[in-house]
């Protein structure tokens, strides 16, 4: 099953994450199909960026987001205008 989830990076006590599309059987920080964004929890402004076109594509072909990424996408898709 294809999943959209976070891949951890950064140093100890200084996390940053990439939003990636991966096979659900792969490790958290393992192989991925495509990187579609990033999330920096320590940055209050502009700490989240996701390519919504690619996210919509992957959701359309059956990818399941993790709980955290799902809440991010729900918020971002609500704010963004619908694609024509």
C-alpha positions as CSV (number, residue, x, y, z in Angstrom):
1,X,0.0,0.0,0.0
2,X,1.3,3.4,-0.9
3,X,1.5,5.9,2.0
4,X,2.1,9.6,2.3
5,X,4.0,10.2,5.5
6,X,6.8,12.1,7.3
7,X,10.5,11.2,6.9
8,X,12.6,12.6,9.8
9,X,15.8,14.5,9.3
10,X,17.8,17.1,11.2
11,X,19.9,16.8,14.3
12,X,19.1,15.7,17.8
13,X,16.6,18.1,19.4
14,X,16.3,19.9,16.1
15,X,13.9,17.9,13.9
16,X,12.8,18.6,10.4
17,X,10.7,16.4,8.3
18,X,10.1,15.7,4.6
19,X,6.6,14.7,3.3
20,X,7.2,11.7,1.1
21,X,5.2,9.1,-0.8
22,X,6.5,5.6,0.0
23,X,5.5,2.0,0.1
24,X,3.9,1.3,3.5
25,X,6.3,-1.6,4.1
26,X,9.4,0.6,3.9
27,X,11.1,2.0,7.0
28,X,10.2,5.5,8.2
29,X,13.5,7.0,6.9
30,X,14.0,4.4,4.2
31,X,13.3,4.4,0.4
32,X,10.6,6.6,-1.0
33,X,8.9,7.2,-4.3
34,X,8.6,11.0,-4.3
35,X,9.2,13.9,-2.0
36,X,6.3,16.3,-2.1
37,X,7.0,18.7,0.7
38,X,8.6,19.5,4.0
39,X,7.6,20.3,7.6
40,X,9.7,22.2,10.1
41,X,8.0,22.2,13.5
42,X,10.4,24.7,15.0
43,X,9.6,27.3,12.5
44,X,6.3,29.1,13.3
45,X,5.8,30.9,10.0
46,X,6.1,28.9,6.7
47,X,7.2,25.8,8.5
48,X,5.0,23.6,6.2
49,X,5.1,23.4,2.4
50,X,3.4,20.7,0.3
51,X,3.0,20.5,-3.5
52,X,-0.8,20.2,-3.5
53,X,-1.0,19.1,-7.1
54,X,1.2,16.1,-6.4
55,X,-0.6,15.4,-3.2
56,X,-4.0,15.4,-5.0
57,X,-2.5,13.1,-7.6
58,X,-1.3,10.5,-5.1
59,X,-4.5,10.7,-3.1
60,X,-6.4,10.2,-6.4
61,X,-4.5,7.0,-7.2
62,X,-5.1,5.5,-3.8
63,X,-2.3,6.6,-1.5
64,X,-3.3,6.8,2.2
65,X,-1.9,9.6,4.3
66,X,-0.6,9.1,7.8
67,X,-2.7,10.7,10.6
68,X,-0.3,13.7,10.9
69,X,0.0,14.3,7.1
70,X,-3.7,13.8,6.7
71,X,-4.4,16.7,9.1
72,X,-1.8,18.9,7.3
73,X,-3.4,18.1,3.9
74,X,-6.9,18.7,5.2
75,X,-5.8,22.1,6.4
76,X,-3.9,23.1,3.3
77,X,-6.6,21.8,0.9
78,X,-9.2,23.8,2.7
79,X,-7.1,27.0,2.4
80,X,-6.1,26.5,-1.2
81,X,-8.4,27.3,-4.1
82,X,-9.7,24.2,-6.0
83,X,-7.8,23.2,-9.1
84,X,-9.6,24.0,-12.3
